[in-house]
Amino acid sequence: MIEALERGLTEAGSKVTKRSVKSLDINPCRGCYTCWRGTPGRCTQEDDMESLLPLVAQSDILLLVTPVYLDGMTGPMKTFIDRLIPLLEGRVEIREGHLRHPLRESVKRGKIALMSASGFPELDTFDPLVAHVKAISRNLGREYAGEVLIPSGWHLRGQGDWDAVLRLIESAGAHIVKEGMIPIGISSKIHSLVSREEVARAVNAIYS
Protein backbone atom coordinates (compact mmCIF):
# COMPACT_ATOMS: atom_id res chain seq x y z
CA MET A 1 0.00 0.00 0.00
CA ILE A 2 2.83 2.37 0.84
CA GLU A 3 4.52 1.55 -2.48
CA ALA A 4 1.30 2.36 -4.36
CA LEU A 5 0.93 5.65 -2.52
CA GLU A 6 4.57 6.50 -3.23
CA ARG A 7 4.10 5.75 -6.93
CA GLY A 8 1.20 8.16 -7.11
CA LEU A 9 3.18 10.86 -5.31
CA THR A 10 6.36 10.54 -7.37
CA GLU A 11 4.64 10.17 -10.74
CA ALA A 12 2.78 13.40 -9.97
CA GLY A 13 6.11 15.13 -9.41
CA SER A 14 6.60 14.98 -5.66
CA LYS A 15 9.89 14.18 -3.95
CA VAL A 16 9.20 11.56 -1.28
CA THR A 17 11.21 11.02 1.90
CA LYS A 18 10.04 7.86 3.66
CA ARG A 19 10.78 6.86 7.24
CA SER A 20 9.52 3.91 9.32
CA VAL A 21 9.14 5.21 12.88
CA LYS A 22 8.82 1.71 14.35
CA SER A 23 12.34 0.86 13.20
CA LEU A 24 13.89 4.06 14.57
CA ASP A 25 15.15 4.95 18.02
CA ILE A 26 12.53 7.41 19.23
CA ASN A 27 12.09 7.77 22.97
CA PRO A 28 8.83 8.97 24.55
CA CYS A 29 8.48 12.69 25.22
CA ARG A 30 9.51 13.45 28.82
CA GLY A 31 7.13 16.39 29.14
CA CYS A 32 9.96 18.54 30.51
CA TYR A 33 9.29 21.47 28.11
CA THR A 34 13.01 22.18 27.85
CA CYS A 35 12.48 22.55 24.08
CA TRP A 36 10.25 25.55 24.89
CA ARG A 37 12.06 27.16 27.80
CA GLY A 38 15.67 25.98 28.03
CA THR A 39 16.79 25.09 24.50
CA PRO A 40 14.07 26.60 22.26
CA GLY A 41 13.31 24.36 19.30
CA ARG A 42 15.68 21.62 20.37
CA CYS A 43 14.90 18.48 22.37
CA THR A 44 17.43 17.41 25.00
CA GLN A 45 17.08 13.76 24.01
CA GLU A 46 19.64 12.45 21.56
CA ASP A 47 17.89 9.92 19.34
CA ASP A 48 16.56 9.60 15.80
CA MET A 49 14.14 12.51 16.20
CA GLU A 50 17.14 14.76 15.64
CA SER A 51 17.07 13.79 11.96
CA LEU A 52 13.27 13.66 11.66
CA LEU A 53 12.42 17.11 13.04
CA PRO A 54 14.12 19.05 10.20
CA LEU A 55 12.39 16.82 7.63
CA VAL A 56 8.97 17.47 9.14
CA ALA A 57 9.69 21.18 9.54
CA GLN A 58 10.41 21.59 5.83
CA SER A 59 7.81 19.17 4.44
CA ASP A 60 4.98 20.42 2.26
CA ILE A 61 2.91 17.33 3.07
CA LEU A 62 3.31 15.11 6.13
CA LEU A 63 1.69 11.76 5.31
CA LEU A 64 0.98 9.62 8.34
CA VAL A 65 0.63 5.93 7.50
CA THR A 66 -0.55 3.63 10.28
CA PRO A 67 -2.83 0.65 10.80
CA VAL A 68 -5.67 1.01 13.29
CA TYR A 69 -4.61 -0.35 16.68
CA LEU A 70 -7.58 -0.43 19.06
CA ASP A 71 -9.29 2.71 17.69
CA GLY A 72 -6.13 4.72 17.08
CA MET A 73 -2.62 4.88 15.66
CA THR A 74 0.23 2.61 16.69
CA GLY A 75 2.35 3.34 19.75
CA PRO A 76 5.49 4.25 17.76
CA MET A 77 3.48 6.68 15.61
CA LYS A 78 1.99 8.38 18.67
CA THR A 79 5.46 8.66 20.23
CA PHE A 80 6.70 10.31 17.02
CA ILE A 81 3.80 12.79 17.09
CA ASP A 82 4.43 13.64 20.74
CA ARG A 83 8.07 14.43 19.94
CA LEU A 84 7.10 17.09 17.37
CA ILE A 85 6.53 19.78 20.02
CA PRO A 86 9.96 21.40 19.48
CA LEU A 87 8.48 22.67 16.20
CA LEU A 88 6.07 24.77 18.25
CA GLU A 89 6.69 27.77 20.47
CA GLY A 90 5.82 27.64 24.15
CA ARG A 91 3.73 30.81 24.00
CA VAL A 92 0.12 30.61 22.86
CA GLU A 93 -2.15 32.53 20.54
CA ILE A 94 -5.87 32.49 19.87
CA ARG A 95 -6.42 30.67 16.57
CA GLU A 96 -9.77 29.45 15.27
CA GLY A 97 -11.36 30.13 18.64
CA HIS A 98 -8.80 28.08 20.60
CA LEU A 99 -5.56 28.68 22.43
CA ARG A 100 -2.84 27.06 20.35
CA HIS A 101 0.94 27.10 20.19
CA PRO A 102 2.27 28.88 17.07
CA LEU A 103 4.79 27.21 14.80
CA ARG A 104 8.34 28.44 14.93
CA GLU A 105 9.27 30.82 12.11
CA SER A 106 11.51 28.23 10.44
CA VAL A 107 8.70 25.64 10.20
CA LYS A 108 6.56 25.36 7.05
CA ARG A 109 2.79 25.74 7.23
CA GLY A 110 2.19 22.59 5.23
CA LYS A 111 -0.44 19.87 5.13
CA ILE A 112 -1.13 16.55 6.85
CA ALA A 113 -2.83 13.54 5.29
CA LEU A 114 -3.54 10.02 6.50
CA MET A 115 -3.48 6.51 5.09
CA SER A 116 -4.70 3.70 7.32
CA ALA A 117 -5.80 0.07 7.14
CA SER A 118 -8.05 -1.89 9.46
CA GLY A 119 -9.06 -5.51 9.79
CA PHE A 120 -12.73 -4.54 10.15
CA PRO A 121 -14.96 -3.75 7.14
CA GLU A 122 -16.76 -0.68 8.53
CA LEU A 123 -15.45 2.77 7.65
CA ASP A 124 -16.51 4.16 11.04
CA THR A 125 -13.77 1.98 12.54
CA PHE A 126 -11.45 4.79 11.42
CA ASP A 127 -13.46 7.65 12.99
CA PRO A 128 -11.38 8.02 16.21
CA LEU A 129 -8.11 7.94 14.26
CA VAL A 130 -9.30 10.47 11.66
CA ALA A 131 -10.56 12.79 14.41
CA HIS A 132 -7.19 12.50 16.16
CA VAL A 133 -5.18 13.31 13.04
CA LYS A 134 -7.44 16.28 12.29
CA ALA A 135 -6.79 17.57 15.82
CA ILE A 136 -3.05 17.05 15.34
CA SER A 137 -3.26 19.07 12.12
CA ARG A 138 -4.92 21.97 13.89
CA ASN A 139 -2.39 21.95 16.72
CA LEU A 140 0.56 21.80 14.32
CA GLY A 141 -0.83 24.67 12.25
CA ARG A 142 -1.22 22.48 9.18
CA GLU A 143 -4.13 21.96 6.79
CA TYR A 144 -5.76 18.54 6.91
CA ALA A 145 -5.63 17.20 3.34
CA GLY A 146 -7.79 14.10 3.67
CA GLU A 147 -7.38 10.39 4.09
CA VAL A 148 -7.33 7.08 2.24
CA LEU A 149 -8.79 4.31 4.38
CA ILE A 150 -8.55 0.60 3.62
CA PRO A 151 -11.09 -1.48 5.59
CA SER A 152 -10.55 -5.26 5.73
CA GLY A 153 -7.19 -4.84 4.02
CA TRP A 154 -6.10 -8.39 4.87
CA HIS A 155 -9.24 -9.84 3.26
CA LEU A 156 -9.07 -7.63 0.19
CA ARG A 157 -5.46 -8.60 -0.36
CA GLY A 158 -6.19 -12.31 -0.05
CA GLN A 159 -9.57 -12.65 -1.72
CA GLY A 160 -10.71 -9.28 -3.08
CA ASP A 161 -9.81 -7.02 -5.99
CA TRP A 162 -6.43 -5.98 -4.61
CA ASP A 163 -5.29 -4.40 -7.88
CA ALA A 164 -8.27 -2.05 -7.73
CA VAL A 165 -7.32 -1.07 -4.17
CA LEU A 166 -3.75 -0.29 -5.21
CA ARG A 167 -4.95 1.80 -8.16
CA LEU A 168 -7.16 3.85 -5.86
CA ILE A 169 -4.32 4.37 -3.38
CA GLU A 170 -2.02 5.45 -6.21
CA SER A 171 -4.62 7.92 -7.45
CA ALA A 172 -4.88 9.36 -3.92
CA GLY A 173 -1.15 10.10 -4.00
CA ALA A 174 -1.44 11.82 -7.36
CA HIS A 175 -4.45 13.88 -6.26
CA ILE A 176 -2.77 15.25 -3.15
CA VAL A 177 0.18 16.48 -5.22
CA LYS A 178 -1.84 17.94 -8.09
CA GLU A 179 -4.88 19.24 -6.21
CA GLY A 180 -3.69 19.51 -2.61
CA MET A 181 -6.34 17.13 -1.28
CA ILE A 182 -7.26 13.44 -1.28
CA PRO A 183 -10.74 13.09 -2.83
CA ILE A 184 -13.43 12.18 -0.31
CA GLY A 185 -14.81 9.32 -2.41
CA ILE A 186 -11.67 7.16 -2.56
CA SER A 187 -12.21 5.45 0.81
CA SER A 188 -15.85 4.73 -0.06
CA LYS A 189 -14.79 3.10 -3.34
CA ILE A 190 -12.39 0.81 -1.46
CA HIS A 191 -15.10 0.06 1.12
CA SER A 192 -17.49 -1.04 -1.63
CA LEU A 193 -15.11 -3.80 -2.73
CA VAL A 194 -15.83 -6.04 0.28
CA SER A 195 -18.90 -6.91 2.34
CA ARG A 196 -19.25 -7.35 6.09
CA GLU A 197 -20.63 -10.85 5.56
CA GLU A 198 -17.60 -11.93 3.50
CA VAL A 199 -15.22 -10.73 6.20
CA ALA A 200 -17.23 -12.38 8.97
CA ARG A 201 -17.15 -15.73 7.17
CA ALA A 202 -13.41 -15.42 6.56
CA VAL A 203 -12.64 -14.56 10.20
CA ASN A 204 -14.83 -17.32 11.58
CA ALA A 205 -13.24 -19.85 9.23
CA ILE A 206 -9.89 -19.04 10.85
CA TYR A 207 -11.04 -19.13 14.47
CA SER A 208 -13.81 -21.75 14.46
N, C-alpha and C positions, 0 to 999 in steps of 0.2 A: 504493500500500500504506500509506503514511504517512497519507494522507487517510482511508482506511478505519479505521485504528487510532484516529485522532483523533476520528472520528465516534463510535466506540464509547465512548471515554473521556468525551467531552463529553455525549453523550446519557445516560450513566450518572451525570452530575452533577459530573464533574471539571473543574477549570480547567486548561487546557493551555498551557504556555509552550514554544514550539518554536524550536530553534536549529539551524542547519546549520553544523557545526564546519569543514567544508571551505571554506566561504565567509568564515570569520572569520580574523582575524590572531592566531594562537596559535603562539607560538614554542616550540621544544622545551624541556623542563626542563633547567636547567644542572647540576643535581645539587649545588648549592652549599650547600643546607640552611639558607640565610639565613632562610627562612620558619619554621624551627624554633628557630634560635639567635639571630639578629640582630633580625628583625622578626616576632615570633611571629604566625602566621596570615596574613601578608601576603607575597606574592611581590615580589621587587625588579623584575621585568620589567613594563613598562607596555604591555600589549596587551589584546586582547578578553577574556582570562580574568578581568580585573578585574570585568567585568559578569556573567560566568558563575558565578564562585565563590559569590556570595550566593544565586543561584538554586538551585544544587545544594544548598547548605547548608540551605535552607529547604524543599526539595522532599520531599513524602511518597513519591513514586515517581520514580525516575530511570530513564527508558526509553532504552536504548541501541539505536539503529537503524543497522545497518551491513550491507553485503554481505560475503560471505566473500571475502577476498583472500588466496590462497595459505595456507589453513588458519587464518586469523585475521581480525581486524578491519582496517579501513583505517588507513593511516598517520596521517591527521588525527585519527581517533578515538582511536588509541593516544596521540598527543601530548596530546590533551585529558585523557585519563585520568591520564597522568603528571603533569599540572599540577594535579591535585586534592590533592596532598600538603599544601598549606597548611591544609586542613580537619582534618588530623591533628596531634597533638602529637608532639614529638620523643621524649619518654620512651616506654617500653614497659610493657606489662602482660601477664600470662599470661591468655589467653582461648581457651577451647576447646582447651587443650593446646598452644597455640602462643604465641610472643612476637608481640604485635601492638601497633601504635600506637593509642592511644585517640583517639576523636573529640574535638574541642574542645567545650566546654560549649555553645557557641552553635549547634552543628550538629545537625540532626535525625537521629534513628536511624530512617531510612526504609527503603525497599525499592529493589531494582534488578530490572529485567526487560529482556529482550532480544527484538528482532525482527530477523531476518536472512534474506537471500535468497542462493541459490547457483545457479550454472548447472548443477550436477550433480544427478542425481535421488536420490542416496542420502542418507538422513538422517544417517548417520555422518560425512558431509562436515562437519557442523557441530560434531562432538564437541570438537575443540581449542578452538574459539571459545566454546562453552558452558562448558567447563572453566575457561577464562580468566576469563569474566565471573563465574562462581561464586567464583573466587579473589579477584577484585576486590571482590565483595560482602563476603566475609569480612574483607578488609583494611580496607574502608571502614566496617565495623561496621553493615552493612545486611543485611536479609533478602533472599535471592534469591527472586523471585516468579514465576519461570518464563520460558518463551520461546515465541515463535511463529516457526516456521521454514518457509521457503518454498523447497523444492527445485525446480530447473528452472523458476524464475520466468519466464524469458524465453519458454520453450516454452509454459507454461500460459497466459501472456498472449496469445500469438499463436495457439495452436491448441487450448488446453484450456478447461475450464470456469472462466474467470476470475472470473465473477460469484460462483461458489461460494467461490473463494479469498477474495475481498473480504468476503463475508459472515462467513467464519470469522475473518478478521483483526478485523473489527468486533466480533464476539462476544468475542474475546480482550480487547479494550480494555474492554468492559463488565464482563467477569468480574473483571479486576484491580481495578476500582473497587469493585464490589459485594462481592466475596468475598476480595479481597486477593491472589489468585493467578490465573495463567493456567492453565486446565485442561491436564493432560498430553496429552490425546487430540487437541488441535487440530492439532498438527504432523503427526500420523499421518494425520488426515483429509485434509489438504492433500497429503501424500505419496501417498495412494491415488488421487489424480486423474490421475496420469501414470505411465507405465511407462518403465523403463530402455531398452527396445527402441525406443519411440517417440522418445525423446531422442537415442539413438544414430543413428537414421535421419535425424533432422532436422539434427544436427550434420554428419554425413557428406555430406548433400546440399549443405551450404554450402561445405565444404572439399574435396570430391572434384573 
